[in-house]
Amino acid sequence: MLSIGSYPQIPLTEARQKRDEVKRQIAQGIDPAEAKKELEEIRARETFEAVTREWMKRFSVQWQPETAKKILARLEIDVFPIIGARPIAEIAAPEMLAMLRRIEDRGVPYTAHRLRGTCSQIFKYAVSTGKAERDPTIDLQGALAPVKTVHRAATTEPKEFAPLLRMISNYDGFPVVRSALQLLPLLFVRPGELRAMRWEEVDLIKNEWSYLVNKTKTPHIVPLSRQALDILKELHPLTGPSGYVFPSPRARTRPISNMAINAAMRRIGINTQTELTGHGFRAVARTILDEVLGFRPDLIEQQLAHAVRDPLGRAYNRTAHLPARRKMMQVWADYLDDLKSGAKVIPFPAMVD
């Protein structure tokens, strides 16, 4: 007796094909039970991670190096720790859904949808090479929450971003607003967080700004580049040594208004409806750091103060990868200087934040 499978998971047509294959094996003197056991042992060694790396080795030569690096980083952070060691032929839809919902629950549904698509390609490769029977991600249609995107004005190419940076550098209005406007592209924090910056949170010796993120209520560290430090040191005698770094001209007990930065951008000729908003610097930074400068997606997400978790689902602490993020922030500041000076730049695709 040999078990082929159960109906309706195994359709009658497929069952008959398997029966005929067993008859051929017997005719050739092959023990079907031993052949099945050997096949199961082979598939047990064909783990999701092993098949993924085989798939990447074959197809990544057709991709841009930055794209391959980004895809592998996403898999290593979110997928391999959960299902990487599992035989790919045994992974079913509920297991995939549980993994993707872990990603969804940390507040990055777009990443969950992207990884579902990537995993689907891997499963299809496994099916075509005989390492799996089917793609379980097909059964997840509609199981993930739809992604709601908010489009914010952000220029789509460095060559268009460069003149905007020069316009910001030449802003000659209220000094406090000028400093905030110059810091925003360097730090790419949320405008509300920048307005609320306090001198007590800034360490000009360690070159760091530490604060509590309003959106997630978690502590966050922003490494300060040389360019950012120069701006803060110039501003310190004017608004320091304590209180708000960017106080309102009407009362030092509150920061500049939430409209001050966008209003200043409009005064210097930047169209905040179609070109760039204060919040749009985050989208620009995320795209260039990834697509042009080649930094790891998880480092970028951490610096954006998005909810990033380790493979065990624990939130990274605020000092995680700080040396690497410090280097990234300096490279970013130097890149912006190059753009302003007219250095050669590389186009990059638009991004939504």
C-alpha positions in Angstrom: 0.0 0.0 0.0 1.2 3.5 -0.8 -0.4 6.8 0.1 -0.5 9.3 -2.7 -2.5 12.1 -0.9 -6.0 13.0 0.1 -8.8 14.4 -2.0 -9.5 17.2 -2.8 -5.9 18.4 -2.2 -4.9 15.9 -4.8 -7.3 16.0 -7.7 -8.3 12.7 -9.4 -6.4 13.5 -12.5 -3.2 14.1 -10.6 -3.8 11.0 -8.5 -4.1 8.9 -11.6 -0.8 10.3 -12.9 0.9 9.5 -9.6 -0.5 6.0 -9.7 0.8 5.5 -13.3 4.3 6.7 -12.1 4.2 4.2 -9.3 3.4 1.4 -11.7 6.4 2.5 -13.9 8.7 2.4 -10.9 7.6 -1.1 -10.0 8.1 -2.3 -13.6 11.7 -0.9 -13.4 12.3 -2.7 -10.1 12.2 0.5 -8.0 10.5 0.4 -4.6 7.9 3.3 -4.7 8.0 3.7 -0.9 11.8 4.0 -0.8 11.7 6.4 -3.8 9.1 8.5 -2.0 11.2 8.6 1.2 14.3 9.6 -0.7 12.4 12.4 -2.4 11.1 13.6 0.9 14.7 13.7 2.3 15.9 15.7 -0.7 13.0 18.2 -0.3 13.8 18.5 3.5 17.2 19.8 2.4 15.7 22.2 -0.1 14.8 24.9 2.5 13.2 28.2 1.6 16.5 30.1 2.1 18.5 27.6 0.0 16.0 27.8 -2.9 15.9 31.6 -2.5 19.6 31.9 -2.8 19.6 29.6 -5.8 16.9 31.7 -7.4 18.8 34.9 -6.7 22.0 33.5 -8.1 20.2 32.7 -11.3 18.2 35.8 -11.8 19.9 38.7 -9.9 22.5 39.1 -12.8 19.6 40.7 -14.7 19.0 43.3 -11.9 20.7 46.4 -10.8 23.2 45.7 -8.0 21.3 48.0 -5.7 18.0 46.2 -6.4 19.6 42.8 -5.6 21.0 44.1 -2.4 17.7 45.6 -1.3 15.7 42.4 -2.1 18.2 40.2 -0.2 18.2 42.6 2.8 14.4 42.5 3.0 14.5 38.7 2.9 17.3 38.4 5.5 15.5 40.7 7.9 11.9 39.6 7.7 11.7 36.2 6.0 14.7 33.9 6.6 14.5 34.2 10.4 10.9 32.9 10.2 10.7 30.4 7.4 14.2 30.2 6.0 15.0 26.9 7.5 11.7 25.3 6.5 11.5 22.8 3.6 10.0 25.0 0.8 7.6 22.2 -0.2 6.0 22.1 3.2 5.3 25.8 3.6 1.5 26.5 3.4 -0.6 29.6 3.1 -1.4 30.0 6.8 2.3 30.0 7.7 3.0 32.6 5.0 0.1 34.8 6.2 1.4 34.6 9.8 4.8 35.8 8.7 3.5 38.6 6.6 1.1 39.8 9.3 4.1 40.2 11.7 5.5 42.7 9.2 2.1 44.4 8.7 1.7 44.7 12.5 4.8 46.7 12.9 3.3 49.4 10.7 4.9 48.7 7.2 2.1 47.2 5.1 3.8 48.2 1.9 6.8 46.0 2.8 4.4 43.1 3.6 2.9 43.4 0.1 6.3 43.7 -1.6 7.6 40.6 0.2 4.5 38.6 -0.7 5.3 39.3 -4.3 8.9 38.4 -3.9 8.1 35.1 -2.1 5.6 34.3 -4.9 8.4 34.5 -7.5 10.5 32.2 -5.3 7.7 29.6 -5.0 7.0 29.7 -8.7 10.7 29.0 -9.3 10.5 26.1 -6.8 7.5 24.7 -8.6 9.2 24.9 -12.0 12.3 23.1 -10.7 10.4 20.4 -8.9 11.2 21.6 -5.4 7.6 22.4 -4.5 4.1 21.5 -5.6 2.5 24.9 -5.7 2.8 28.6 -4.7 0.9 29.2 -1.4 0.9 32.9 -1.8 -1.8 32.6 -4.4 -4.2 31.8 -1.5 -3.4 35.1 0.2 -5.3 37.3 -2.3 -7.1 39.8 -0.2 -5.7 38.5 3.1 -3.4 41.5 3.7 -4.8 45.0 4.5 -4.7 47.3 1.4 -1.9 49.8 1.3 -3.0 53.4 1.7 -0.5 55.8 0.2 -0.3 59.5 0.9 1.3 61.4 -2.0 3.4 64.3 -0.8 5.0 66.8 -3.1 8.6 65.7 -3.7 10.8 66.3 -6.7 11.6 63.0 -8.6 15.2 63.6 -9.8 18.4 64.9 -8.1 18.9 67.4 -11.0 15.6 68.9 -10.1 16.4 68.7 -6.3 19.7 70.6 -6.7 18.3 74.0 -7.6 15.8 73.7 -4.7 18.7 73.2 -2.3 20.5 76.2 -3.7 17.3 78.3 -3.2 17.1 77.1 0.4 20.8 78.0 1.0 20.1 81.5 -0.2 17.1 82.2 1.9 17.6 85.4 3.8 14.5 85.6 6.0 14.1 85.2 9.8 17.4 83.4 11.0 15.6 80.8 13.0 13.4 79.7 10.1 16.4 79.8 7.8 18.3 77.4 10.1 15.3 75.1 10.3 14.9 75.1 6.6 18.6 74.3 6.0 18.5 71.5 8.6 15.4 69.7 7.3 17.0 68.2 4.2 20.1 67.2 6.2 18.1 65.4 9.0 14.9 64.4 7.0 12.9 64.2 10.3 9.2 65.0 10.4 8.8 68.8 10.3 6.9 68.8 13.6 9.7 67.0 15.3 12.3 69.5 14.0 10.2 72.4 15.2 10.0 70.9 18.7 13.8 70.3 18.9 15.1 71.5 22.3 18.7 72.4 23.2 18.6 70.0 26.1 18.2 67.1 23.5 21.2 68.2 21.4 24.7 67.0 22.3 27.2 69.1 20.4 30.1 67.0 21.8 28.8 63.6 20.8 27.2 65.1 17.6 23.7 63.7 18.4 20.2 64.8 18.8 18.1 62.5 21.0 14.3 62.9 21.3 11.0 61.0 21.7 9.3 60.3 18.4 5.7 61.7 18.6 4.2 59.1 16.2 5.5 55.9 18.0 6.5 57.3 21.4 9.9 55.7 21.2 13.3 57.3 21.8 15.3 58.1 18.7 18.8 59.3 17.9 19.7 61.5 14.9 23.5 61.5 14.2 24.6 65.1 13.3 26.8 65.6 10.3 29.4 68.3 10.2 27.1 70.4 8.1 24.3 70.0 10.6 26.6 70.9 13.5 27.8 74.1 11.8 24.2 75.2 11.5 23.4 74.5 15.1 26.5 76.0 16.5 25.8 79.2 14.5 22.2 79.3 16.0 23.2 78.4 19.6 24.2 81.9 20.7 20.9 83.2 19.3 18.4 80.8 20.8 20.4 78.7 23.3 21.5 77.4 25.7 18.2 75.9 26.7 14.6 75.8 25.5 13.4 75.5 21.9 16.1 75.5 19.2 13.6 77.2 16.9 11.5 79.4 19.1 8.6 81.5 17.8 9.5 85.2 17.2 6.4 86.1 19.3 7.2 83.9 22.4 10.3 81.8 23.2 8.0 79.4 25.2 6.7 77.8 22.0 8.3 76.8 18.7 7.8 78.3 15.3 4.4 77.5 13.8 3.7 74.4 11.8 3.3 76.6 8.6 6.6 78.5 9.0 8.7 76.1 6.9 6.3 75.6 4.0 5.6 79.3 4.0 9.3 80.1 3.8 9.7 77.6 0.9 6.9 79.3 -1.0 8.5 82.7 -0.4 11.7 81.6 -2.1 9.7 80.2 -5.1 9.3 76.5 -4.3 5.9 75.2 -5.2 4.8 73.1 -2.2 1.9 71.7 -4.2 4.0 70.2 -7.0 7.7 70.3 -6.2 8.4 69.8 -2.5 7.0 70.2 1.0 8.8 70.1 4.3 7.6 66.5 4.8 8.7 65.6 1.2 12.4 65.7 2.2 11.8 62.3 3.9 10.6 60.7 0.6 13.6 62.3 -1.3 16.1 61.0 1.3 14.7 57.6 1.5 14.9 57.2 -2.3 18.4 58.6 -2.9 19.9 56.7 0.1 18.5 53.5 -1.3 18.5 53.8 -5.1 21.6 56.1 -5.5 23.8 55.7 -2.5 23.1 52.1 -1.9 22.4 52.0 1.9 20.6 49.1 3.5 16.8 49.6 3.6 16.7 48.7 7.3 19.2 51.5 8.2 17.2 54.0 6.2 13.9 52.9 7.9 15.6 53.2 11.3 16.8 56.7 10.6 13.4 57.7 9.4 12.1 56.6 12.8 9.8 54.0 11.3 8.9 51.0 13.3 11.7 48.5 12.6 12.0 45.2 14.4 14.7 42.5 14.6 14.1 38.9 13.4 12.5 37.9 16.7 10.0 40.7 16.5 11.6 43.0 19.1 11.9 46.7 18.4 15.4 47.9 17.7 16.7 50.1 20.5 17.6 53.7 19.6 21.4 53.0 19.5 21.1 50.1 17.1 23.5 50.4 14.1 24.4 53.9 15.3 27.9 53.9 13.8 26.5 52.8 10.4 23.8 55.4 10.6 26.3 58.1 11.6 28.3 57.2 8.4 25.1 57.3 6.3 24.1 60.8 7.6 27.6 62.2 6.8 27.5 60.6 3.3 24.1 62.1 2.8 25.2 65.6 3.9 28.2 65.5 1.6 26.0 64.3 -1.3 23.7 67.3 -0.8 26.7 69.6 -0.9 27.7 68.0 -4.2 24.3 68.6 -5.6 24.3 72.2 -4.6 27.7 72.7 -6.2 26.5 71.3 -9.5 28.2 67.9 -9.3 27.1 65.1 -11.7 23.9 63.4 -10.4 22.0 60.2 -11.2 18.3 60.1 -11.9 16.1 58.1 -9.4 12.5 57.0 -9.5 9.7 58.8 -7.5 8.9 57.6 -4.1 5.9 57.9 -1.8 6.3 58.5 2.0 
